[in-house]
Amino acid sequence: MEKHSDHSPLSDHDPAEGLHIDESEEPLIHWLHVIIRFCVRVLAVLMTLVIIWSVADVAWVLYQRAMASPVGLLNVNDILASFGAFMATLIAIEIFLNIVLYLREDVLHVKLVLATALMAIARKVIVLDYKTVESEYIWATAAVIFALSIGYWLVAKKTR
């Protein structure tokens, strides 16, 4: 079997970019890797569509809240609903960045994953209705935030 150079148009696997698998030694693993990378690209396209849809949703929520009587005035619930929509969009963008990183390297980027988790839990805290939730739920949420924050701090400290 003829071995192609790394820069040949027939080879779409850059060894500096991911797994160092010799196609001639492990053709099945190589093709499975190609399929997975294709699937990640499909996920990136789908996440982009979700982000566009989410931005349209933010605009729709703001429009509906602003046009409700009295026109142009937002109450606290309207503002919290708007914040929730904004945060959901930002989380989708963070997830898109995670997907893109899977295309760039075969290394799990713990710092970005932790940051995404922190963003998601922050969204939950912002839209949480403290009148209806039990104290155990609040303590559990605080514990998750604390654990994620410590993990993020440790990872950030190590990468400096």
KAMOTA-V881239 format. One record per residue. RES is the residue in three letters. PSI is psi in whole degrees, -180 to 180 (NA if undefined). Layout:
res = [RES RES]
psi = [PSI PSI]
//
This chain:
res = [MET GLU LYS HIS SER ASP HIS SER PRO LEU SER ASP HIS ASP PRO ALA GLU GLY LEU HIS ILE ASP GLU SER GLU GLU PRO LEU ILE HIS TRP LEU HIS VAL ILE ILE ARG PHE CYS VAL ARG VAL LEU ALA VAL LEU MET THR LEU VAL ILE ILE TRP SER VAL ALA ASP VAL ALA TRP VAL LEU TYR GLN ARG ALA MET ALA SER PRO VAL GLY LEU LEU ASN VAL ASN ASP ILE LEU ALA SER PHE GLY ALA PHE MET ALA THR LEU ILE ALA ILE GLU ILE PHE LEU ASN ILE VAL LEU TYR LEU ARG GLU ASP VAL LEU HIS VAL LYS LEU VAL LEU ALA THR ALA LEU MET ALA ILE ALA ARG LYS VAL ILE VAL LEU ASP TYR LYS THR VAL GLU SER GLU TYR ILE TRP ALA THR ALA ALA VAL ILE PHE ALA LEU SER ILE GLY TYR TRP LEU VAL ALA LYS LYS THR ARG]
psi = [132 134 128 150 161 -23 8 145 -19 -17 115 19 113 115 -28 -13 -20 -138 139 78 125 116 -34 -27 -37 70 -36 -49 -40 -48 -33 -39 -42 -43 -44 -42 -37 -44 -39 -38 -41 -43 -38 -43 -45 -40 -36 -41 -40 -41 -44 -45 -40 -40 -42 -38 -41 -46 -42 -45 -46 -43 -48 -44 -38 -29 -11 153 136 136 131 -9 136 135 -180 -41 -38 -42 -42 -38 -39 -44 -43 -42 -42 -47 -38 -39 -43 -37 -41 -39 -41 -41 -39 -43 -38 -44 -45 -39 -32 -30 -34 -40 158 33 130 121 90 -39 -46 -37 -43 -39 -40 -43 -40 -41 -42 -44 -32 -40 -44 -42 -40 -40 3 134 99 -13 -25 -12 146 157 -32 -39 -41 -44 -40 -41 -43 -40 -41 -44 -44 -47 -45 -39 -45 -45 -45 -45 -44 -43 -43 -39 -39 -33 -4 NA]
//
